[in-house]
Amino acid sequence: MKKILAISILVFLIGYAIYNTVIPTNAKVGVIEGNAAPNFELTTLAGDKMNLTDLKGKKVLVNFWATWCPPCRSEMPDMQKIYDEYNGEVIIAAVNLTSSESSVDTVENFVNDLNLTFPIFLDEKGKVNNEYEVLSYPTSYFIDEDGIIKTKFVGALSYDQMKKFISDL
């Protein structure tokens, strides 16, 4: 009787392992490539509340940045160029670490100086930066139409790098 029970349990465990290997499950949520990007809701500089899930079905570049970051400033004109070129096909979601800024006016002046028209999300408490485990600026996540992180890049991106990562989505 004990042998039958042991064999039954063993068969069940093997079957369960095979099932989990063969049958795909939903992607885990997290900030590792291949995971579903964690959702967030932030207010934009324009005053609109936006969720990352609102952008599902689009290719999204989530960029974490701050006005005091020279590499962030250097990549912003290329991001604007990408935003204009892809005309809504690729969304730039620029998440500002507002908790590190002297004021929201500093962010607004930065955006106006560079003539940026893509959405600027204000992370006023640093919660989203922490959730995405951002340790240095800029940090960018390229997210496909299904909401899966395809690439994480730390450092300033060039126009050519952005185009390549977008084409890989």
SVG drawing of the C-alpha trace seen along z (x, -y; Angstrom):
<svg xmlns="http://www.w3.org/2000/svg" viewBox="-6 -77 32 79">
<polyline fill="none" stroke="black" stroke-width="0.4" points="0.0,0.0 2.9,-2.4 4.5,-1.6 1.4,-2.4 1.0,-5.7 4.6,-6.6 4.4,-5.7 1.2,-7.7 2.8,-10.8 5.8,-10.4 3.7,-10.2 1.7,-13.2 4.8,-15.3 6.4,-14.3 3.1,-15.1 2.9,-18.5 6.5,-19.3 5.9,-18.4 2.6,-20.4 4.3,-23.6 7.2,-23.2 5.0,-22.7 2.0,-24.9 3.0,-28.6 1.9,-30.7 1.4,-34.4 4.7,-36.3 5.9,-37.2 5.7,-40.8 9.0,-42.4 11.8,-44.5 13.8,-41.7 13.8,-41.4 11.1,-38.9 8.8,-39.9 5.6,-41.9 6.4,-45.6 5.0,-46.6 2.0,-48.9 2.1,-52.4 -0.2,-55.4 1.4,-58.9 0.3,-62.4 1.9,-64.0 3.4,-67.4 0.2,-68.4 -1.9,-67.3 -3.4,-64.1 -3.3,-60.8 -1.9,-58.0 -1.4,-54.3 1.3,-52.2 -1.5,-49.7 -3.2,-52.5 -0.4,-52.1 -0.8,-48.4 -0.9,-47.6 1.9,-50.2 5.6,-49.9 6.8,-51.9 10.1,-53.4 9.9,-54.1 12.8,-56.4 13.7,-57.3 15.5,-60.7 16.1,-63.9 16.9,-67.5 20.2,-67.5 21.5,-64.5 23.7,-65.6 23.4,-62.3 19.6,-62.6 19.7,-66.0 21.9,-64.7 19.5,-61.9 16.3,-64.0 16.6,-65.6 17.0,-62.1 14.0,-60.9 12.0,-63.8 13.1,-62.9 12.0,-59.2 8.7,-60.4 8.1,-62.6 9.3,-60.0 7.1,-57.2 4.1,-59.4 2.2,-57.5 3.4,-54.1 6.1,-54.3 5.2,-56.0 7.9,-57.7 7.0,-57.7 9.6,-59.9 9.4,-59.3 11.0,-62.2 12.3,-61.6 10.4,-64.6 11.3,-63.8 14.9,-64.8 14.0,-68.1 13.8,-71.5 10.3,-72.0 8.0,-70.9 8.8,-74.3 12.4,-73.0 11.0,-70.1 8.7,-72.3 11.5,-74.7 13.7,-71.8 10.9,-70.4 10.2,-73.9 13.9,-74.6 14.3,-71.3 10.8,-71.6 9.8,-68.2 6.3,-67.1 6.2,-63.5 4.5,-62.7 6.5,-63.6 5.4,-61.6 6.0,-63.0 7.2,-60.5 6.8,-62.8 7.5,-60.2 10.1,-58.1 7.8,-55.1 7.9,-54.1 11.7,-54.6 12.0,-52.3 9.7,-49.7 11.7,-49.7 14.9,-49.4 16.5,-52.4 19.9,-53.0 21.4,-55.4 20.1,-57.9 19.1,-57.6 17.7,-54.1 15.3,-53.0 13.0,-50.0 11.8,-49.0 8.4,-47.4 6.6,-45.5 2.9,-45.7 2.0,-42.9 3.6,-44.9 6.7,-42.7 10.1,-44.2 12.3,-43.4 15.4,-45.5 16.7,-47.4 19.4,-50.0 21.4,-52.0 23.0,-55.2 22.3,-57.7 20.9,-56.3 21.8,-57.6 19.2,-57.9 20.6,-54.8 20.5,-52.7 16.8,-53.7 16.0,-52.8 17.6,-49.4 15.9,-48.6 12.6,-49.7 13.1,-47.5 13.7,-44.5 10.4,-45.0"/>
</svg>
